[in-house]
Structures are given as structure tokens and as C-alpha cells.
Amino acid sequence: MAKIHSRMKRKYGLSTHLRHYYSFHPSIKKHRPKTFKTEESANLWASDHGLKPEQYELKKVKHNKRFQIMVKDGKNKNTINKKNNK
């Protein structure tokens, strides 16, 4: 990857000792669990993606203001195991 030069860092008001790769490549996202504002929107998303109600649970996250889908015994990043029941 090409280095961002000092004149561009001054133009954008960035610190000079960091590379700022992610800010100049918006197509690259850090992977985070998907969250929803309401239970209805979470259930709608799950049904659109082929999940049955017995295959997932909703978990309250972000200070109980949002919901996250936890897939039961799936191969998804957000899964619930019988050992790890949080």
C-alpha cells in the first residue's frame, strides 16, 4: 500500500505518526456483530435470511438498547454453545 504523505495528512488534519489506512479505504470494514433497534426488525431480518425462530435467540446489547441475533449451534460468528451460555 502506498504511504499517505505529509501534505495529505496536513490537508485532512491527521496525525503524522499513524498510517490511517482504514480511513482512506472505506470499502474495508471491521467485522462487527449485526445489531437491531427493535425485536421486530431483528426477527424480520432472521426470517429473510432463512432462520427459524427455534434456531436463534435475541440478546440485549449496547446498554440494553439494541438486539443481537445469537444463532444456536451454528457456524456463525455469533453463536450460543451449551458450554458458553451467556
Biopython code that builds the backbone (N, CA, C, O; Angstrom):
import numpy as np
from Bio.PDB.StructureBuilder import StructureBuilder

atoms = [
    (1, "MET", "N", (0.833, -1.173, 0.000)),
    (1, "MET", "CA", (0.000, 0.000, 0.000)),
    (1, "MET", "C", (0.881, 1.240, 0.000)),
    (1, "MET", "O", (1.903, 1.285, 0.684)),
    (2, "ALA", "N", (0.487, 2.231, -0.758)),
    (2, "ALA", "CA", (1.246, 3.466, -0.819)),
    (2, "ALA", "C", (1.055, 4.260, 0.468)),
    (2, "ALA", "O", (-0.008, 4.241, 1.087)),
    (3, "LYS", "N", (2.100, 4.944, 0.840)),
    (3, "LYS", "CA", (2.085, 5.739, 2.063)),
    (3, "LYS", "C", (1.320, 7.047, 1.812)),
    (3, "LYS", "O", (1.401, 7.622, 0.727)),
    (4, "ILE", "N", (0.593, 7.497, 2.804)),
    (4, "ILE", "CA", (-0.078, 8.790, 2.722)),
    (4, "ILE", "C", (0.956, 9.838, 3.125)),
    (4, "ILE", "O", (1.493, 9.780, 4.231)),
    (5, "HIS", "N", (1.236, 10.779, 2.257)),
    (5, "HIS", "CA", (2.308, 11.730, 2.514)),
    (5, "HIS", "C", (1.857, 12.865, 3.420)),
    (5, "HIS", "O", (0.665, 13.079, 3.638)),
    (6, "SER", "N", (2.830, 13.575, 3.935)),
    (6, "SER", "CA", (2.595, 14.585, 4.964)),
    (6, "SER", "C", (1.648, 15.682, 4.500)),
    (6, "SER", "O", (0.826, 16.166, 5.279)),
    (7, "ARG", "N", (1.758, 16.074, 3.245)),
    (7, "ARG", "CA", (0.889, 17.160, 2.773)),
    (7, "ARG", "C", (-0.581, 16.738, 2.812)),
    (7, "ARG", "O", (-1.454, 17.555, 3.106)),
    (8, "MET", "N", (-0.855, 15.460, 2.515)),
    (8, "MET", "CA", (-2.236, 14.982, 2.582)),
    (8, "MET", "C", (-2.693, 14.877, 4.034)),
    (8, "MET", "O", (-3.850, 15.161, 4.346)),
    (9, "LYS", "N", (-1.792, 14.474, 4.913)),
    (9, "LYS", "CA", (-2.139, 14.400, 6.325)),
    (9, "LYS", "C", (-2.440, 15.790, 6.876)),
    (9, "LYS", "O", (-3.361, 15.957, 7.675)),
    (10, "ARG", "N", (-1.667, 16.784, 6.452)),
    (10, "ARG", "CA", (-1.954, 18.163, 6.876)),
    (10, "ARG", "C", (-3.284, 18.634, 6.311)),
    (10, "ARG", "O", (-4.053, 19.306, 7.000)),
    (11, "LYS", "N", (-3.555, 18.286, 5.069)),
    (11, "LYS", "CA", (-4.806, 18.694, 4.422)),
    (11, "LYS", "C", (-6.014, 18.132, 5.151)),
    (11, "LYS", "O", (-7.004, 18.836, 5.350)),
    (12, "TYR", "N", (-5.940, 16.859, 5.553)),
    (12, "TYR", "CA", (-7.067, 16.207, 6.220)),
    (12, "TYR", "C", (-7.016, 16.304, 7.738)),
    (12, "TYR", "O", (-7.913, 15.801, 8.414)),
    (13, "GLY", "N", (-5.988, 16.940, 8.287)),
    (13, "GLY", "CA", (-5.888, 17.112, 9.728)),
    (13, "GLY", "C", (-5.622, 15.816, 10.477)),
    (13, "GLY", "O", (-6.164, 15.606, 11.562)),
    (14, "LEU", "N", (-4.790, 14.942, 9.907)),
    (14, "LEU", "CA", (-4.485, 13.652, 10.518)),
    (14, "LEU", "C", (-3.152, 13.712, 11.250)),
    (14, "LEU", "O", (-2.308, 14.555, 10.947)),
    (15, "SER", "N", (-2.968, 12.832, 12.196)),
    (15, "SER", "CA", (-1.691, 12.785, 12.907)),
    (15, "SER", "C", (-0.615, 12.236, 11.976)),
    (15, "SER", "O", (-0.900, 11.428, 11.092)),
    (16, "THR", "N", (0.610, 12.676, 12.180)),
    (16, "THR", "CA", (1.671, 12.341, 11.241)),
    (16, "THR", "C", (2.301, 10.984, 11.500)),
    (16, "THR", "O", (2.914, 10.418, 10.595)),
    (17, "HIS", "N", (2.173, 10.446, 12.699)),
    (17, "HIS", "CA", (2.863, 9.198, 13.024)),
    (17, "HIS", "C", (2.021, 7.952, 12.786)),
    (17, "HIS", "O", (2.506, 6.845, 13.021)),
    (18, "LEU", "N", (0.776, 8.090, 12.329)),
    (18, "LEU", "CA", (-0.083, 6.945, 12.044)),
    (18, "LEU", "C", (-0.304, 6.817, 10.539)),
    (18, "LEU", "O", (-0.112, 7.774, 9.789)),
    (19, "ARG", "N", (-0.708, 5.627, 10.110)),
    (19, "ARG", "CA", (-0.871, 5.395, 8.673)),
    (19, "ARG", "C", (-2.281, 5.684, 8.155)),
    (19, "ARG", "O", (-2.427, 6.018, 6.979)),
    (20, "HIS", "N", (-3.320, 5.571, 8.975)),
    (20, "HIS", "CA", (-4.701, 5.894, 8.609)),
    (20, "HIS", "C", (-5.197, 5.116, 7.399)),
    (20, "HIS", "O", (-5.865, 5.667, 6.523)),
    (21, "TYR", "N", (-4.869, 3.848, 7.359)),
    (21, "TYR", "CA", (-5.238, 3.014, 6.212)),
    (21, "TYR", "C", (-6.745, 2.858, 6.085)),
    (21, "TYR", "O", (-7.289, 2.976, 4.987)),
    (22, "TYR", "N", (-7.431, 2.591, 7.203)),
    (22, "TYR", "CA", (-8.869, 2.313, 7.142)),
    (22, "TYR", "C", (-9.690, 3.554, 6.819)),
    (22, "TYR", "O", (-10.769, 3.437, 6.237)),
    (23, "SER", "N", (-9.217, 4.716, 7.176)),
    (23, "SER", "CA", (-9.980, 5.926, 6.871)),
    (23, "SER", "C", (-9.918, 6.285, 5.393)),
    (23, "SER", "O", (-10.813, 6.964, 4.889)),
    (24, "PHE", "N", (-8.884, 5.843, 4.690)),
    (24, "PHE", "CA", (-8.773, 6.122, 3.264)),
    (24, "PHE", "C", (-9.235, 4.955, 2.395)),
    (24, "PHE", "O", (-9.171, 5.040, 1.168)),
    (25, "HIS", "N", (-9.694, 3.881, 3.003)),
    (25, "HIS", "CA", (-10.236, 2.743, 2.279)),
    (25, "HIS", "C", (-11.593, 2.382, 2.884)),
    (25, "HIS", "O", (-11.690, 1.421, 3.646)),
    (26, "PRO", "N", (-12.641, 3.141, 2.553)),
    (26, "PRO", "CA", (-13.940, 2.903, 3.199)),
    (26, "PRO", "C", (-14.593, 1.581, 2.820)),
    (26, "PRO", "O", (-15.532, 1.149, 3.488)),
    (27, "SER", "N", (-14.121, 0.935, 1.771)),
    (27, "SER", "CA", (-14.722, -0.341, 1.405)),
    (27, "SER", "C", (-14.316, -1.456, 2.367)),
    (27, "SER", "O", (-14.978, -2.492, 2.430)),
    (28, "ILE", "N", (-13.241, -1.250, 3.110)),
    (28, "ILE", "CA", (-12.790, -2.242, 4.089)),
    (28, "ILE", "C", (-13.467, -1.927, 5.417)),
    (28, "ILE", "O", (-13.308, -0.837, 5.966)),
    (29, "LYS", "N", (-14.223, -2.892, 5.922)),
    (29, "LYS", "CA", (-14.907, -2.692, 7.193)),
    (29, "LYS", "C", (-14.380, -3.683, 8.207)),
    (29, "LYS", "O", (-14.009, -4.804, 7.860)),
    (30, "LYS", "N", (-14.348, -3.273, 9.449)),
    (30, "LYS", "CA", (-14.066, -4.211, 10.515)),
    (30, "LYS", "C", (-15.353, -4.976, 10.778)),
    (30, "LYS", "O", (-16.433, -4.386, 10.793)),
    (31, "HIS", "N", (-15.250, -6.264, 10.983)),
    (31, "HIS", "CA", (-16.429, -7.094, 11.142)),
    (31, "HIS", "C", (-16.976, -6.982, 12.555)),
    (31, "HIS", "O", (-16.267, -7.236, 13.529)),
    (32, "ARG", "N", (-18.206, -6.611, 12.657)),
    (32, "ARG", "CA", (-18.882, -6.490, 13.936)),
    (32, "ARG", "C", (-20.187, -7.266, 13.880)),
    (32, "ARG", "O", (-20.743, -7.476, 12.802)),
    (33, "PRO", "N", (-20.671, -7.686, 15.024)),
    (33, "PRO", "CA", (-21.977, -8.343, 15.028)),
    (33, "PRO", "C", (-23.080, -7.364, 14.624)),
    (33, "PRO", "O", (-23.048, -6.189, 14.991)),
    (34, "LYS", "N", (-24.041, -7.857, 13.875)),
    (34, "LYS", "CA", (-25.148, -7.013, 13.430)),
    (34, "LYS", "C", (-26.119, -6.813, 14.581)),
    (34, "LYS", "O", (-26.494, -7.773, 15.254)),
    (35, "THR", "N", (-26.527, -5.576, 14.810)),
    (35, "THR", "CA", (-27.478, -5.269, 15.870)),
    (35, "THR", "C", (-28.701, -4.579, 15.267)),
    (35, "THR", "O", (-28.640, -4.016, 14.175)),
    (36, "PHE", "N", (-29.809, -4.637, 16.000)),
    (36, "PHE", "CA", (-31.086, -4.094, 15.538)),
    (36, "PHE", "C", (-31.704, -3.237, 16.628)),
    (36, "PHE", "O", (-31.494, -3.485, 17.815)),
    (37, "LYS", "N", (-32.466, -2.228, 16.222)),
    (37, "LYS", "CA", (-33.101, -1.342, 17.193)),
    (37, "LYS", "C", (-34.302, -1.977, 17.865)),
    (37, "LYS", "O", (-34.555, -1.735, 19.045)),
    (38, "THR", "N", (-35.041, -2.785, 17.126)),
    (38, "THR", "CA", (-36.255, -3.391, 17.687)),
    (38, "THR", "C", (-36.227, -4.902, 17.491)),
    (38, "THR", "O", (-35.513, -5.429, 16.638)),
    (39, "GLU", "N", (-37.027, -5.578, 18.309)),
    (39, "GLU", "CA", (-37.153, -7.033, 18.177)),
    (39, "GLU", "C", (-37.791, -7.404, 16.846)),
    (39, "GLU", "O", (-37.421, -8.403, 16.229)),
    (40, "GLU", "N", (-38.746, -6.600, 16.408)),
    (40, "GLU", "CA", (-39.440, -6.883, 15.154)),
    (40, "GLU", "C", (-38.482, -6.844, 13.973)),
    (40, "GLU", "O", (-38.540, -7.703, 13.093)),
    (41, "SER", "N", (-37.599, -5.850, 13.951)),
    (41, "SER", "CA", (-36.655, -5.764, 12.835)),
    (41, "SER", "C", (-35.653, -6.912, 12.871)),
    (41, "SER", "O", (-35.242, -7.398, 11.817)),
    (42, "ALA", "N", (-35.251, -7.354, 14.057)),
    (42, "ALA", "CA", (-34.336, -8.492, 14.171)),
    (42, "ALA", "C", (-35.009, -9.773, 13.688)),
    (42, "ALA", "O", (-34.403, -10.563, 12.965)),
    (43, "ASN", "N", (-36.268, -9.976, 14.091)),
    (43, "ASN", "CA", (-36.999, -11.168, 13.659)),
    (43, "ASN", "C", (-37.254, -11.156, 12.154)),
    (43, "ASN", "O", (-37.205, -12.204, 11.510)),
    (44, "LEU", "N", (-37.523, -9.993, 11.598)),
    (44, "LEU", "CA", (-37.734, -9.862, 10.165)),
    (44, "LEU", "C", (-36.450, -10.196, 9.396)),
    (44, "LEU", "O", (-36.497, -10.900, 8.388)),
    (45, "TRP", "N", (-35.312, -9.696, 9.868)),
    (45, "TRP", "CA", (-34.029, -9.984, 9.223)),
    (45, "TRP", "C", (-33.729, -11.481, 9.287)),
    (45, "TRP", "O", (-33.266, -12.065, 8.308)),
    (46, "ALA", "N", (-33.989, -12.095, 10.429)),
    (46, "ALA", "CA", (-33.716, -13.525, 10.588)),
    (46, "ALA", "C", (-34.600, -14.357, 9.653)),
    (46, "ALA", "O", (-34.130, -15.318, 9.044)),
    (47, "SER", "N", (-35.869, -13.989, 9.540)),
    (47, "SER", "CA", (-36.758, -14.744, 8.653)),
    (47, "SER", "C", (-36.370, -14.543, 7.187)),
    (47, "SER", "O", (-36.504, -15.466, 6.383)),
    (48, "ASP", "N", (-35.892, -13.354, 6.832)),
    (48, "ASP", "CA", (-35.428, -13.105, 5.461)),
    (48, "ASP", "C", (-34.181, -13.909, 5.128)),
    (48, "ASP", "O", (-33.950, -14.239, 3.964)),
    (49, "HIS", "N", (-33.377, -14.228, 6.133)),
    (49, "HIS", "CA", (-32.151, -14.988, 5.920)),
    (49, "HIS", "C", (-32.324, -16.472, 6.208)),
    (49, "HIS", "O", (-31.337, -17.197, 6.334)),
    (50, "GLY", "N", (-33.554, -16.925, 6.314)),
    (50, "GLY", "CA", (-33.836, -18.350, 6.414)),
    (50, "GLY", "C", (-33.657, -18.948, 7.798)),
    (50, "GLY", "O", (-33.515, -20.165, 7.921)),
    (51, "LEU", "N", (-33.660, -18.135, 8.837)),
    (51, "LEU", "CA", (-33.553, -18.654, 10.199)),
    (51, "LEU", "C", (-34.945, -18.855, 10.779)),
    (51, "LEU", "O", (-35.799, -17.974, 10.679)),
    (52, "LYS", "N", (-35.167, -19.990, 11.373)),
    (52, "LYS", "CA", (-36.442, -20.255, 12.031)),
    (52, "LYS", "C", (-36.352, -19.767, 13.473)),
    (52, "LYS", "O", (-35.255, -19.684, 14.026)),
    (53, "PRO", "N", (-37.496, -19.442, 14.096)),
    (53, "PRO", "CA", (-37.456, -18.911, 15.466)),
    (53, "PRO", "C", (-36.791, -19.835, 16.483)),
    (53, "PRO", "O", (-36.254, -19.356, 17.481)),
    (54, "GLU", "N", (-36.815, -21.136, 16.254)),
    (54, "GLU", "CA", (-36.168, -22.039, 17.204)),
    (54, "GLU", "C", (-34.662, -22.142, 16.969)),
    (54, "GLU", "O", (-33.967, -22.771, 17.767)),
    (55, "GLN", "N", (-34.139, -21.545, 15.900)),
    (55, "GLN", "CA", (-32.716, -21.613, 15.596)),
    (55, "GLN", "C", (-31.909, -20.459, 16.179)),
    (55, "GLN", "O", (-30.679, -20.508, 16.157)),
    (56, "TYR", "N", (-32.559, -19.431, 16.696)),
    (56, "TYR", "CA", (-31.825, -18.275, 17.201)),
    (56, "TYR", "C", (-32.498, -17.689, 18.436)),
    (56, "TYR", "O", (-33.660, -17.971, 18.729)),
    (57, "GLU", "N", (-31.741, -16.871, 19.146)),
    (57, "GLU", "CA", (-32.247, -16.110, 20.284)),
    (57, "GLU", "C", (-31.842, -14.657, 20.095)),
    (57, "GLU", "O", (-30.887, -14.356, 19.378)),
    (58, "LEU", "N", (-32.569, -13.765, 20.738)),
    (58, "LEU", "CA", (-32.194, -12.361, 20.720)),
    (58, "LEU", "C", (-31.505, -12.016, 22.031)),
    (58, "LEU", "O", (-31.975, -12.374, 23.112)),
    (59, "LYS", "N", (-30.391, -11.320, 21.916)),
    (59, "LYS", "CA", (-29.616, -10.926, 23.085)),
    (59, "LYS", "C", (-29.619, -9.402, 23.153)),
    (59, "LYS", "O", (-29.424, -8.733, 22.138)),
    (60, "LYS", "N", (-29.841, -8.852, 24.347)),
    (60, "LYS", "CA", (-29.797, -7.400, 24.508)),
    (60, "LYS", "C", (-28.348, -6.957, 24.630)),
    (60, "LYS", "O", (-27.590, -7.484, 25.444)),
    (61, "VAL", "N", (-27.974, -5.984, 23.811)),
    (61, "VAL", "CA", (-26.603, -5.478, 23.802)),
    (61, "VAL", "C", (-26.637, -3.957, 23.787)),
    (61, "VAL", "O", (-27.697, -3.347, 23.650)),
    (62, "LYS", "N", (-25.470, -3.360, 23.929)),
    (62, "LYS", "CA", (-25.302, -1.897, 23.905)),
    (62, "LYS", "C", (-26.215, -1.227, 24.915)),
    (62, "LYS", "O", (-27.078, -0.424, 24.562)),
    (63, "HIS", "N", (-26.009, -1.570, 26.169)),
    (63, "HIS", "CA", (-26.753, -0.995, 27.294)),
    (63, "HIS", "C", (-28.258, -1.247, 27.170)),
    (63, "HIS", "O", (-29.071, -0.374, 27.473)),
    (64, "ASN", "N", (-28.614, -2.450, 26.723)),
    (64, "ASN", "CA", (-29.998, -2.899, 26.571)),
    (64, "ASN", "C", (-30.808, -2.026, 25.620)),
    (64, "ASN", "O", (-32.031, -1.961, 25.740)),
    (65, "LYS", "N", (-30.154, -1.355, 24.680)),
    (65, "LYS", "CA", (-30.863, -0.514, 23.718)),
    (65, "LYS", "C", (-30.969, -1.158, 22.341)),
    (65, "LYS", "O", (-31.732, -0.692, 21.496)),
    (66, "ARG", "N", (-30.213, -2.222, 22.111)),
    (66, "ARG", "CA", (-30.243, -2.883, 20.810)),
    (66, "ARG", "C", (-30.284, -4.389, 21.008)),
    (66, "ARG", "O", (-30.032, -4.895, 22.101)),
    (67, "PHE", "N", (-30.608, -5.098, 19.926)),
    (67, "PHE", "CA", (-30.734, -6.546, 19.956)),
    (67, "PHE", "C", (-29.759, -7.162, 18.964)),
    (67, "PHE", "O", (-29.503, -6.612, 17.893)),
    (68, "GLN", "N", (-29.222, -8.318, 19.348)),
    (68, "GLN", "CA", (-28.306, -9.061, 18.505)),
    (68, "GLN", "C", (-28.832, -10.479, 18.354)),
    (68, "GLN", "O", (-29.333, -11.062, 19.316)),
    (69, "ILE", "N", (-28.725, -11.032, 17.167)),
    (69, "ILE", "CA", (-29.194, -12.397, 16.910)),
    (69, "ILE", "C", (-28.085, -13.368, 17.254)),
    (69, "ILE", "O", (-26.974, -13.264, 16.734)),
    (70, "MET", "N", (-28.385, -14.316, 18.134)),
    (70, "MET", "CA", (-27.441, -15.356, 18.520)),
    (70, "MET", "C", (-27.956, -16.672, 17.963)),
    (70, "MET", "O", (-29.007, -17.158, 18.380)),
    (71, "VAL", "N", (-27.214, -17.256, 17.013)),
    (71, "VAL", "CA", (-27.616, -18.499, 16.363)),
    (71, "VAL", "C", (-27.249, -19.662, 17.277)),
    (71, "VAL", "O", (-26.129, -19.723, 17.784)),
    (72, "LYS", "N", (-28.176, -20.575, 17.487)),
    (72, "LYS", "CA", (-27.931, -21.742, 18.339)),
    (72, "LYS", "C", (-27.196, -22.812, 17.551)),
    (72, "LYS", "O", (-27.672, -23.248, 16.503)),
    (73, "ASP", "N", (-26.050, -23.236, 18.042)),
    (73, "ASP", "CA", (-25.245, -24.311, 17.460)),
    (73, "ASP", "C", (-25.025, -24.147, 15.959)),
    (73, "ASP", "O", (-25.095, -25.119, 15.207)),
    (74, "GLY", "N", (-24.761, -22.925, 15.530)),
    (74, "GLY", "CA", (-24.488, -22.686, 14.127)),
    (74, "GLY", "C", (-23.010, -22.458, 13.890)),
    (74, "GLY", "O", (-22.206, -22.535, 14.818)),
    (75, "LYS", "N", (-22.658, -22.179, 12.661)),
    (75, "LYS", "CA", (-21.277, -21.905, 12.334)),
    (75, "LYS", "C", (-21.051, -20.408, 12.184)),
    (75, "LYS", "O", (-20.048, -19.988, 11.608)),
    (76, "ASN", "N", (-21.957, -19.616, 12.686)),
    (76, "ASN", "CA", (-21.868, -18.171, 12.613)),
    (76, "ASN", "C", (-20.922, -17.657, 13.695)),
    (76, "ASN", "O", (-20.644, -18.354, 14.671)),
    (77, "LYS", "N", (-20.439, -16.449, 13.514)),
    (77, "LYS", "CA", (-19.563, -15.822, 14.492)),
    (77, "LYS", "C", (-20.292, -15.591, 15.819)),
    (77, "LYS", "O", (-19.679, -15.685, 16.882)),
    (78, "ASN", "N", (-21.572, -15.293, 15.767)),
    (78, "ASN", "CA", (-22.364, -15.025, 16.963)),
    (78, "ASN", "C", (-23.186, -16.257, 17.294)),
    (78, "ASN", "O", (-24.367, -16.335, 16.954)),
    (79, "THR", "N", (-22.564, -17.212, 17.951)),
    (79, "THR", "CA", (-23.265, -18.447, 18.239)),
    (79, "THR", "C", (-23.371, -18.669, 19.738)),
    (79, "THR", "O", (-22.607, -18.110, 20.525)),
    (80, "ILE", "N", (-24.332, -19.492, 20.112)),
    (80, "ILE", "CA", (-24.512, -19.895, 21.507)),
    (80, "ILE", "C", (-24.188, -21.372, 21.584)),
    (80, "ILE", "O", (-24.772, -22.175, 20.857)),
    (81, "ASN", "N", (-23.284, -21.728, 22.437)),
    (81, "ASN", "CA", (-22.988, -23.135, 22.711)),
    (81, "ASN", "C", (-23.581, -23.509, 24.044)),
    (81, "ASN", "O", (-23.903, -22.640, 24.853)),
    (82, "LYS", "N", (-23.726, -24.780, 24.275)),
    (82, "LYS", "CA", (-24.255, -25.215, 25.551)),
    (82, "LYS", "C", (-23.257, -24.960, 26.674)),
    (82, "LYS", "O", (-23.662, -24.760, 27.819)),
    (83, "LYS", "N", (-21.959, -24.964, 26.369)),
    (83, "LYS", "CA", (-20.939, -24.685, 27.378)),
    (83, "LYS", "C", (-20.903, -23.196, 27.705)),
    (83, "LYS", "O", (-20.734, -22.811, 28.862)),
    (84, "ASN", "N", (-21.060, -22.378, 26.701)),
    (84, "ASN", "CA", (-20.910, -20.932, 26.830)),
    (84, "ASN", "C", (-22.278, -20.268, 26.769)),
    (84, "ASN", "O", (-22.616, -19.702, 25.730)),
    (85, "ASN", "N", (-23.049, -20.306, 27.784)),
    (85, "ASN", "CA", (-24.425, -19.807, 27.737)),
    (85, "ASN", "C", (-24.492, -18.422, 28.354)),
    (85, "ASN", "O", (-24.920, -18.271, 29.498)),
    (86, "LYS", "N", (-24.071, -17.405, 27.605)),
    (86, "LYS", "CA", (-24.092, -16.024, 28.099)),
    (86, "LYS", "C", (-25.151, -15.230, 27.394)),
    (86, "LYS", "O", (-25.322, -14.043, 27.675)),
]
sb = StructureBuilder()
sb.init_structure("model")
sb.init_model(0)
sb.init_chain("A")
sb.init_seg("    ")
for serial, (resi, resn, name, xyz) in enumerate(atoms, 1):
    if name == "N":
        sb.init_residue(resn, " ", resi, " ")
    sb.init_atom(name, np.array(xyz, "f"), 0.0, 1.0, " ", f" {name:<3s}", serial, name[0])
structure = sb.get_structure()
